[in-house]
Amino acid sequence: MADTPVPGEGPIRPVSVSLHEGTIAALKERTGRRGMSAYVEALIQRQLERDRLRELIEAAEAEHGPVDPAAVEAKRAVLRGEARNSADAA
């Protein structure tokens, strides 16, 4: 079996997709005619990353159990600069 390129790599090939007219109009307005492919490519890559992240989270939760919401909030407080010290979020 040949090596399959990862998202964002390999030669560019045209594909056909079906979209609603309103979606196409909004896309053209945002990107112009020439930027549509790059925009759609970036969207798809971002969604693939999110899908992979969700799979990793599900696998970790299956192995270790669900994440403690209080621990998540404590970490968020550290990121927002609201925690008094890093031990608060440990």
PAZA-572365 format. One record per atom (N, C-alpha, C, O, CB): residue in three letters; x, y, z negated. Coordinates in steps of 0.2 Angstrom, whole numbers, padded with zeros to 4 digits, always signed. Glycine has a CB too. Layout:
N
ALAXYZ...
***
This chain:
90
MET+0004-0006+0000MET+0000+0000+0000MET+0004+0006+0000MET+0009+0007-0004MET-0005+0000-0006ALA+0003+0011+0004ALA+0007+0017+0005ALA+0006+0021-0001ALA+0001+0021-0004ALA+0005+0021+0011ASP+0011+0026-0003ASP+0010+0030-0008ASP+0004+0035-0007ASP+0004+0038-0001ASP+0017+0034-0010THR+0000+0036-0011THR-0006+0041-0010THR-0003+0048-0013THR-0001+0048-0019THR-0012+0038-0014PRO-0004+0053-0009PRO-0002+0060-0012PRO-0006+0061-0018PRO-0012+0060-0018PRO-0002+0065-0007VAL-0004+0065-0023VAL-0007+0068-0028VAL-0011+0074-0026VAL-0009+0077-0021VAL-0003+0069-0035PRO-0016+0076-0030PRO-0019+0082-0028PRO-0015+0088-0027PRO-0010+0089-0031PRO-0024+0084-0034GLY-0015+0092-0022GLY-0011+0098-0020GLY-0005+0096-0016GLY-0001+0101-0015GLY-0009+0101-0027GLU-0004+0090-0015GLU+0002+0088-0011GLU-0001+0084-0005GLU-0006+0082-0004GLU+0006+0083-0015GLY+0004+0083+0000GLY+0003+0080+0006GLY+0000+0084+0012GLY+0000+0090+0010GLY-0003+0074+0005PRO+0000+0082+0018PRO-0002+0086+0023PRO-0009+0089+0022PRO-0014+0085+0019PRO-0002+0082+0030ILE-0011+0094+0025ILE-0018+0097+0025ILE-0022+0094+0031ILE-0019+0094+0036ILE-0017+0105+0025ARG-0028+0092+0029ARG-0032+0089+0034ARG-0039+0092+0034ARG-0041+0094+0028ARG-0033+0081+0034PRO-0042+0094+0040PRO-0049+0096+0039PRO-0054+0091+0037PRO-0053+0085+0039PRO-0051+0100+0046VAL-0059+0093+0033VAL-0064+0089+0032VAL-0071+0093+0032VAL-0070+0099+0033VAL-0063+0086+0024SER-0076+0089+0033SER-0082+0093+0033SER-0086+0091+0027SER-0087+0086+0024SER-0086+0090+0039VAL-0089+0097+0024VAL-0093+0096+0018VAL-0100+0100+0020VAL-0100+0105+0024VAL-0090+0099+0012SER-0105+0099+0016SER-0111+0102+0017SER-0113+0106+0011SER-0112+0104+0005SER-0117+0097+0018LEU-0114+0113+0012LEU-0116+0117+0007LEU-0122+0121+0008LEU-0124+0122+0014LEU-0110+0122+0006HIS-0125+0124+0003HIS-0131+0128+0004HIS-0129+0135+0007HIS-0123+0137+0006HIS-0135+0129-0003GLU-0133+0138+0011GLU-0132+0144+0015GLU-0130+0149+0010GLU-0125+0153+0011GLU-0137+0146+0019GLY-0133+0150+0004GLY-0132+0155-0001GLY-0125+0154-0004GLY-0121+0159-0005GLY-0137+0155-0006THR-0123+0148-0005THR-0116+0146-0007THR-0111+0148-0002THR-0106+0151-0004THR-0115+0139-0009ILE-0112+0147+0004ILE-0107+0149+0009ILE-0107+0156+0010ILE-0101+0159+0010ILE-0109+0146+0016ALA-0112+0160+0009ALA-0112+0167+0010ALA-0108+0170+0004ALA-0104+0175+0005ALA-0119+0170+0010ALA-0109+0167-0002ALA-0106+0170-0008ALA-0098+0168-0007ALA-0094+0172-0009ALA-0109+0167-0014LEU-0097+0162-0005LEU-0090+0161-0004LEU-0086+0165+0001LEU-0081+0167+0000LEU-0089+0153-0002LYS-0089+0166+0007LYS-0087+0171+0012LYS-0086+0178+0009LYS-0081+0181+0010LYS-0091+0171+0018GLU-0091+0180+0005GLU-0090+0187+0002GLU-0084+0187-0003GLU-0081+0193-0003GLU-0097+0189-0001ARG-0083+0182-0006ARG-0078+0182-0011ARG-0071+0181-0008ARG-0066+0184-0010ARG-0079+0177-0016THR-0070+0177-0003THR-0064+0175+0000THR-0062+0178+0007THR-0057+0178+0009THR-0063+0168+0000GLY-0067+0180+0010GLY-0066+0181+0018GLY-0066+0175+0021GLY-0066+0169+0018GLY-0060+0185+0019ARG-0067+0175+0028ARG-0067+0169+0032ARG-0060+0165+0031ARG-0060+0158+0031ARG-0068+0170+0039ARG-0055+0168+0030ARG-0048+0165+0030ARG-0046+0162+0024ARG-0042+0157+0024ARG-0043+0169+0033GLY-0049+0164+0018GLY-0047+0161+0012GLY-0051+0156+0009GLY-0050+0154+0003GLY-0047+0167+0007MET-0056+0154+0013MET-0061+0149+0010MET-0058+0142+0008MET-0059+0139+0003MET-0066+0148+0015SER-0053+0140+0013SER-0050+0133+0011SER-0046+0133+0005SER-0046+0129+0001SER-0046+0131+0017ALA-0042+0138+0004ALA-0038+0139-0002ALA-0042+0139-0008ALA-0040+0136-0013ALA-0033+0145-0001TYR-0047+0143-0008TYR-0052+0144-0013TYR-0055+0137-0015TYR-0055+0135-0021TYR-0057+0149-0012VAL-0058+0134-0010VAL-0061+0127-0012VAL-0056+0122-0014VAL-0057+0118-0019VAL-0064+0125-0005GLU-0050+0122-0011GLU-0044+0118-0014GLU-0043+0119-0021GLU-0042+0114-0025GLU-0038+0119-0009ALA-0042+0125-0023ALA-0041+0127-0030ALA-0047+0125-0035ALA-0045+0122-0040ALA-0040+0135-0031LEU-0053+0126-0032LEU-0058+0124-0036LEU-0058+0116-0037LEU-0060+0114-0043LEU-0065+0126-0033ILE-0057+0112-0032ILE-0057+0105-0033ILE-0051+0103-0037ILE-0052+0098-0041ILE-0056+0102-0026GLN-0046+0106-0036GLN-0040+0104-0041GLN-0041+0105-0048GLN-0040+0101-0052GLN-0034+0107-0039ARG-0045+0111-0049ARG-0046+0112-0056ARG-0051+0108-0059ARG-0051+0105-0065ARG-0049+0120-0057GLN-0056+0106-0055GLN-0061+0101-0057GLN-0058+0094-0058GLN-0060+0091-0063GLN-0067+0100-0052LEU-0054+0092-0054LEU-0050+0086-0055LEU-0046+0086-0062LEU-0046+0081-0065LEU-0045+0084-0049GLU-0043+0091-0063GLU-0039+0092-0069GLU-0044+0091-0075GLU-0042+0088-0080GLU-0035+0099-0070ARG-0050+0095-0075ARG-0055+0094-0080ARG-0057+0087-0081ARG-0058+0084-0087ARG-0061+0099-0079ASP-0058+0084-0076ASP-0060+0077-0076ASP-0055+0072-0079ASP-0057+0068-0084ASP-0062+0074-0069ARG-0049+0073-0077ARG-0043+0069-0081ARG-0043+0071-0088ARG-0042+0066-0092ARG-0037+0071-0077LEU-0044+0077-0090LEU-0043+0079-0097LEU-0049+0076-0101LEU-0048+0073-0106LEU-0044+0087-0098ARG-0055+0076-0098ARG-0061+0073-0101ARG-0059+0065-0102ARG-0061+0063-0107ARG-0067+0074-0097GLU-0056+0062-0097GLU-0055+0055-0098GLU-0050+0054-0103GLU-0050+0049-0107GLU-0052+0052-0091LEU-0045+0058-0104LEU-0040+0057-0109LEU-0043+0058-0116LEU-0041+0055-0121LEU-0034+0063-0108ILE-0047+0063-0117ILE-0051+0065-0123ILE-0055+0058-0125ILE-0055+0056-0131ILE-0055+0071-0123GLU-0059+0056-0120GLU-0063+0050-0121GLU-0059+0044-0124GLU-0061+0040-0128GLU-0067+0048-0115ALA-0053+0043-0120ALA-0049+0037-0122ALA-0046+0038-0129ALA-0045+0034-0133ALA-0043+0037-0117ALA-0044+0045-0131ALA-0041+0046-0138ALA-0046+0045-0143ALA-0045+0042-0148ALA-0038+0053-0138GLU-0053+0047-0141GLU-0058+0047-0146GLU-0060+0039-0147GLU-0062+0037-0153GLU-0064+0051-0144ALA-0059+0035-0142ALA-0061+0028-0142ALA-0056+0025-0147ALA-0057+0020-0150ALA-0061+0025-0135GLU-0049+0027-0146GLU-0044+0024-0150GLU-0044+0027-0158GLU-0043+0023-0162GLU-0037+0025-0147HIS-0045+0033-0158HIS-0044+0036-0165HIS-0050+0039-0168HIS-0050+0042-0174HIS-0039+0042-0164GLY-0056+0039-0165GLY-0062+0042-0167GLY-0063+0049-0165GLY-0058+0052-0162GLY-0062+0041-0175PRO-0069+0052-0166PRO-0070+0059-0164PRO-0066+0064-0168PRO-0064+0062-0174PRO-0077+0060-0165VAL-0065+0069-0165VAL-0061+0075-0168VAL-0065+0078-0173VAL-0071+0079-0173VAL-0059+0080-0163ASP-0062+0080-0179ASP-0065+0083-0184ASP-0067+0090-0182ASP-0062+0094-0181ASP-0061+0083-0191PRO-0073+0092-0182PRO-0075+0099-0180PRO-0072+0105-0184PRO-0070+0110-0182PRO-0082+0100-0180ALA-0071+0103-0191ALA-0068+0108-0195ALA-0060+0109-0194ALA-0058+0115-0194ALA-0069+0106-0203ALA-0057+0104-0192ALA-0050+0104-0190ALA-0049+0108-0183ALA-0045+0112-0182ALA-0047+0097-0189VAL-0054+0107-0179VAL-0054+0111-0172VAL-0055+0118-0174VAL-0051+0122-0171VAL-0059+0108-0167GLU-0060+0120-0178GLU-0061+0127-0180GLU-0055+0130-0183GLU-0053+0136-0182GLU-0067+0128-0184ALA-0052+0126-0187ALA-0046+0129-0191ALA-0040+0130-0186ALA-0037+0135-0186ALA-0043+0124-0196LYS-0039+0126-0181LYS-0034+0127-0176LYS-0036+0133-0171LYS-0032+0137-0170LYS-0033+0121-0171ARG-0042+0134-0170ARG-0045+0140-0166ARG-0043+0146-0170ARG-0041+0151-0167ARG-0052+0139-0164ALA-0044+0146-0176ALA-0043+0152-0181ALA-0036+0154-0180ALA-0034+0160-0180ALA-0045+0151-0188VAL-0031+0149-0180VAL-0024+0150-0180VAL-0023+0154-0173VAL-0019+0159-0173VAL-0020+0144-0180LEU-0026+0151-0168LEU-0025+0154-0161LEU-0027+0161-0161LEU-0025+0166-0157LEU-0028+0150-0156ARG-0033+0163-0164ARG-0036+0169-0164ARG-0032+0174-0169ARG-0033+0180-0169ARG-0043+0169-0166GLY-0027+0171-0173GLY-0024+0175-0178GLY-0028+0176-0184GLY-0026+0181-0188GLY-0022+0182-0175GLU-0033+0172-0186GLU-0037+0173-0191GLU-0035+0169-0197GLU-0037+0171-0203GLU-0044+0172-0189ALA-0031+0164-0196ALA-0029+0160-0202ALA-0023+0164-0206ALA-0019+0167-0203ALA-0026+0153-0200ARG-0023+0163-0213ARG-0018+0166-0217ARG-0011+0163-0216ARG-0006+0167-0216ARG-0020+0165-0224ASN-0011+0156-0215ASN-0004+0153-0213ASN-0006+0147-0209ASN-0011+0145-0209ASN+0000+0152-0219SER-0001+0144-0206SER-0002+0138-0202SER-0004+0132-0206SER-0006+0128-0203SER+0005+0137-0198ALA-0003+0132-0213ALA-0005+0127-0217ALA-0012+0126-0217ALA-0015+0121-0218ALA-0002+0127-0224ASP-0016+0132-0216ASP-0023+0132-0216ASP-0026+0127-0211ASP-0031+0125-0212ASP-0026+0139-0215ALA-0022+0126-0205ALA-0025+0123-0200ALA-0022+0116-0199ALA-0023+0112-0194ALA-0024+0126-0193ALA-0018+0114-0204ALA-0014+0107-0204ALA-0019+0102-0205ALA-0017+0096-0205ALA-0009+0107-0209
***
